[in-house]
Amino acid sequence: MSAEIVKKVAVNLVKDVKTGQTVPLGSLWESRACVLLFLRRFGCQVCRWTASELSKLKPQLDAANVNLVGVGPEEVGVDEFVQGKFFAGDVYSTETEYTPSGDNMFNIQQQQNIEQYQQS
């Protein structure tokens, strides 16, 4: 992933769903490495399964001092997601809705693919 995309994504504000504190996404990896899981939505069954599978790595990530973070658009379904214990990491939401063609943090891979295509 290019440094430009990381910088662009890092300034997006995310809200800790437990504390309500809003921070720039980039602050989550300032002091230690971070694994980010971007969720399409908190109620998505595939997202829940992926979160559950990734959570199995939490002990190894903790041992390596790596933060595990899940980020989803909006807060629809977040309470059920947290209460259902689908994810062992910290959970954040954003006011940015997922839009397949939009320019937001949920389209990192799409932007990276475009860059690679333009370079070829």
Buried (B, 14 or more C-beta within 10 A) or exposed (E): EEEEBEEBBBEBBBBBBEEEEEBEBBEBBEEEEBBBBBBEBBBBEEBBEBBBEBBEBBEEBEEEEBBBBBBBBBBBBBEEBBEEEBBBBBBBBBEBEBEEEEEBBBBBEEBEEEBEEEEE
